[in-house]
C-alpha cells in the first residue's frame, strides 16, 4: 500500500506538470492567433493605402 501511495503522489505531480504545459501551449496558441490577426489587418491596411486612388470628379 505504501508503494501505491507513493505512485499516486508521483502521478499527481506528473499530472500537474502536464496541466501546466497544456496551459502554456494554449496561451501561446492564443497569442499566435492574435498576432496573425494583427498582421493580417496591418497587411490589409497597407495594401489599401498603396492602392491607386481613382480620380475624384
Backbone as JSON, one array per atom type, in Angstrom:
{
  "sequence": "XXXXXXXXXXXXXXXXXXXXXXXXXXXXXXXXXXXXXXXXXXXXXXXXXXXXXXXXX",
  "N": [[0.81, -1.19, 0.0], [1.98, 1.22, 0.65], [3.72, 1.66, -1.47], [1.87, 2.07, -3.52], [0.69, 4.44, -2.67], [2.87, 6.17, -2.88], [3.25, 6.04, -5.6], [0.88, 7.2, -6.47], [1.23, 9.83, -5.55], [3.44, 10.54, -7.11], [2.36, 10.31, -9.7], [0.35, 12.22, -9.54], [1.86, 14.55, -9.35], [3.07, 14.51, -11.88], [0.81, 14.84, -13.42], [0.0, 17.44, -12.72], [2.15, 18.87, -13.81], [1.73, 18.3, -16.49], [-0.76, 19.56, -16.91], [0.05, 22.22, -16.59], [1.78, 22.51, -18.78], [-0.02, 22.18, -20.91], [-1.62, 24.42, -20.49], [0.28, 26.45, -20.95], [0.84, 25.99, -23.65], [-1.67, 26.55, -24.73], [-1.94, 29.29, -24.16], [0.16, 30.29, -25.75], [-0.8, 29.56, -28.26], [-3.09, 31.13, -28.46], [-1.96, 33.68, -28.31], [-0.41, 33.58, -30.63], [-2.4, 33.34, -32.6], [-3.63, 35.77, -32.25], [-1.59, 37.5, -32.99], [-1.32, 36.8, -35.67], [-3.78, 37.66, -36.64], [-3.53, 40.41, -36.19], [-1.38, 40.97, -37.86], [-2.49, 40.36, -40.33], [-4.47, 42.33, -40.48], [-2.86, 44.59, -40.56], [-1.51, 44.15, -42.97], [-3.66, 44.38, -44.74], [-4.38, 47.04, -44.31], [-2.09, 48.42, -45.28], [-2.06, 47.53, -47.92], [-4.4, 48.66, -48.89], [-3.8, 51.33, -48.54], [-1.72, 51.7, -50.32], [-2.93, 51.27, -52.7], [-3.82, 52.45, -55.89], [-5.53, 55.51, -56.09], [-8.73, 56.36, -57.3], [-9.41, 59.01, -59.56], [-11.11, 61.85, -58.34], [-14.23, 63.43, -59.18]],
  "CA": [[0.0, 0.0, 0.0], [2.88, 2.37, 0.69], [4.19, 1.87, -2.85], [0.77, 2.65, -4.28], [0.55, 5.82, -2.24], [4.0, 6.9, -3.48], [2.98, 6.12, -7.03], [-0.19, 8.19, -6.64], [1.84, 11.14, -5.38], [4.27, 10.77, -8.29], [1.48, 10.53, -10.85], [-0.33, 13.51, -9.33], [2.84, 15.57, -9.72], [3.2, 14.5, -13.34], [-0.44, 15.39, -13.94], [0.07, 18.89, -12.55], [3.11, 19.36, -14.8], [1.05, 18.2, -17.79], [-1.74, 20.64, -16.97], [0.77, 23.48, -16.79], [2.26, 22.53, -20.16], [-1.18, 22.4, -21.78], [-2.0, 25.82, -20.33], [1.29, 27.25, -21.64], [0.62, 25.83, -25.1], [-2.9, 27.26, -25.05], [-1.64, 30.72, -24.15], [0.97, 30.58, -26.93], [-1.65, 29.44, -29.44], [-3.96, 32.31, -28.5], [-1.11, 34.81, -28.66], [-0.05, 33.44, -32.04], [-3.57, 33.66, -33.41], [-3.83, 37.21, -32.13], [-0.56, 38.15, -33.8], [-1.65, 36.56, -37.08], [-4.88, 38.56, -36.96], [-3.0, 41.78, -36.25], [-0.55, 41.05, -39.04], [-3.4, 40.41, -41.47], [-5.1, 43.65, -40.51], [-1.83, 45.54, -40.97], [-1.3, 43.94, -44.4], [-4.81, 44.93, -45.44], [-4.28, 48.49, -44.21], [-1.06, 48.91, -46.18], [-2.43, 47.27, -49.31], [-5.4, 49.67, -49.24], [-3.13, 52.63, -48.58], [-0.87, 51.75, -51.51], [-3.76, 51.07, -53.88], [-4.02, 53.73, -56.6], [-6.83, 56.15, -55.85], [-9.41, 56.81, -58.52], [-9.55, 60.46, -59.53], [-12.44, 62.35, -57.98], [-14.8, 64.36, -60.16]],
  "C": [[0.86, 1.27, 0.0], [3.39, 2.69, -0.71], [3.1, 2.51, -3.71], [0.57, 4.11, -3.93], [1.66, 6.68, -2.85], [3.78, 7.08, -4.97], [1.88, 7.15, -7.32], [0.37, 9.6, -6.53], [2.67, 11.5, -6.61], [3.4, 11.09, -9.51], [0.72, 11.85, -10.74], [0.6, 14.66, -9.71], [3.01, 15.66, -11.23], [1.96, 15.1, -14.0], [-0.44, 16.91, -13.84], [1.02, 19.52, -13.58], [2.46, 19.35, -16.19], [0.02, 19.3, -17.95], [-1.07, 21.98, -17.24], [1.26, 23.61, -18.23], [1.12, 22.8, -21.13], [-1.62, 23.86, -21.7], [-1.01, 26.73, -21.06], [1.1, 27.19, -23.15], [-0.62, 26.6, -25.53], [-2.67, 28.76, -25.13], [-0.84, 31.1, -25.4], [0.13, 30.51, -28.2], [-2.55, 30.67, -29.57], [-3.15, 33.54, -28.88], [-0.72, 34.77, -30.13], [-1.2, 33.79, -32.95], [-3.84, 35.16, -33.38], [-2.83, 37.95, -33.0], [-0.83, 37.97, -35.28], [-2.77, 37.49, -37.5], [-4.41, 40.0, -37.08], [-2.17, 41.98, -37.51], [-1.42, 41.15, -40.29], [-4.07, 41.76, -41.6], [-4.1, 44.7, -40.99], [-1.56, 45.4, -42.48], [-2.44, 44.57, -45.2], [-4.75, 46.45, -45.44], [-3.28, 49.04, -45.22], [-1.4, 48.65, -47.64], [-3.48, 48.28, -49.78], [-4.76, 51.04, -49.38], [-2.31, 52.79, -49.85], [-1.64, 51.54, -52.8], [-3.95, 52.43, -54.57], [-5.43, 54.25, -56.37], [-7.44, 56.56, -57.19], [-9.58, 58.33, -58.43], [-10.98, 60.86, -59.19], [-12.92, 63.36, -58.99], [-15.15, 65.66, -59.53]]
}
